[in-house]
Amino acid sequence: MKRNTFITAALCIIIELCISGLHPARAQMVITYEKALNIAMENSPDIKRTSLNLERSSEMLNAQKASLKSQFSLTLNPFSFDKNRTFNRLFSAWNTNETKESLGTFTISQPIKKTDATLSLINRLSWQDSYSDFQGIRDKSFNNNLYISFQQPIFTYNRTQLELRELELDLENTSLTFAIQKLSLERQVANGFYNVYRQKMSLDIAVDELENQKQSYEIIKNKVDAGLNALEELYQAELNLATSESNLQNQRVSLDNELDNFKLLIGIALTETILIDADVTHKPVEVDLDKALNTGLKNRMELRQRKINLENAQFDVIRTAAQNEFKGNMTLSYGIIGTEENFAEMYAEPTQRQSVGISFDIPLWDWGENKSRIKASEATVKSRKLSFEDERNAIIIGIRQSHRSLNNLVNQIEIARQNVRNAELTYDINLERYKNGDLTSYDLNNFQTQLSQKKTGHIQALINYKLALLDLKIQSLWDFELNQSALPEELMYTQ
């Protein structure tokens, strides 16, 4: 009977191996920090949205610049017919007018950015066949009106330059937002990456702890079986072993959860099997606080964004003040007009076209509306100035705190390393005492717990140092590990 059971079990194992051979295990994807960051940059929805906003701002600025070049337009009215009956008061008689007309207008318009003026060259060519039953008059003629027109707003702000500057600032602000989001994503990826690494190391520590508990359990079991120790010692060892097994299972669940969160963060399939390849080797980095402060205050995008907000607020003051302002407009035009029945002789006797005009808009009384609006806009400007100073102080504090944290972590890592060494020696010594019967299972478990905690603390200190170094890099925009600027590439040539 036992032989048949053995054969059946062997066959089951062989069949299982064959099936698994037909379905090979999915290969693991090894993920380094740099690779995780690249994947996240490609897949992040926020990065994609900001990239589209950047494209929008760029195209809007391109469109505005294109609008400042010469604009060519052609308006055609191939045919129109109008028949109307009107009363002639001079002769107290009704007469009928009938007109057929074709016309076209060609315009070249050139905006002048410096003065907000517009210079235009206009040519209007028309043909008409007009008949009036008053005295039976009919006229068939060509008419060409060619002239240059110049329009110049006066006593007001330059709207063309202001709109162009606003679009330039919008593009710069969007570029800054894009760069800030990339740095923010780098921080998130780093936290997620090292969370997975920490959980993986916690799992490894739990595995070592379980092995140690199995070893101590075998020792006490043999002693109890030999009658050298009380039975309650075995019960305590079994409890310690079960606790370690439970802790190991908890660590595995936590690791799987962290892996899922990390996959979701960087944008890879949840079914993908990944393996974290992290280097947390401690290499102390010399950090110059003055350099960190100087580069941070010079290059931090948030400060530039505050300046952009301030400049936009100042534009709002200008625009608000112009809502009810004294302003004028000057118009000049000069050209020639030709009218003839024969197209070829249209300019045989040309007529000069000349016009000069100046107009003014003069506000008389608005009950203080414009004054109040200007004060409201000026209050916004003052608020933006305060925001700039607050942001500057926040950057200084952030860099100083990051620098202190980094220096403190150097000491903490050394202390944690020494604690692990002492805990290992302490455990080994007490394991010998345990083997000799001088220590209970409960006491040995305490030393084992202490060893696991010190190992976890050491790993956490190493990770904290890596994250603090990254934080200082983001705060100061200077990479002290590589001793080079950490300013995003898209902003390198705008500084």
HELIX and SHEET records of a PDB file:
HELIX    1   1 LYS A    2  LEU A   22  1                                  21    
HELIX    2   2 TYR A   33  ASN A   43  1                                  11    
HELIX    3   3 PRO A   45  SER A   67  1                                  23    
HELIX    4   4 ARG A  159  ASP A  225  1                                  67    
HELIX    5   5 LEU A  231  ILE A  266  1                                  36    
HELIX    6   6 LEU A  289  ASN A  299  1                                  11    
HELIX    7   7 MET A  301  ALA A  321  1                                  21    
HELIX    8   8 PHE A  343  GLU A  345  5                                   3    
HELIX    9   9 GLU A  369  LYS A  435  1                                  67    
HELIX   10  10 SER A  441  SER A  476  1                                  36    
HELIX   11  11 GLU A  489  MET A  492  1                                   4    
SHEET    1   A 2 MET A  29  THR A  32  0                                        
SHEET    2   A 2 ILE A 274  ASP A 277  1                                        
SHEET    1   B 6 GLN A  71  ASN A  88  0                                        
SHEET    2   B 6 ALA A  93  ILE A 112 -1                                        
SHEET    3   B 6 ALA A 117  SER A 132 -1                                        
SHEET    4   B 6 ILE A 137  ILE A 154 -1                                        
SHEET    5   B 6 LYS A 327  GLU A 340 -1                                        
SHEET    6   B 6 THR A 351  ASP A 361 -1                                        
SHEET    1   C 2 TRP A 478  ASP A 479  0                                        
SHEET    2   C 2 GLN A 484  SER A 485 -1                                        
END                                                                             
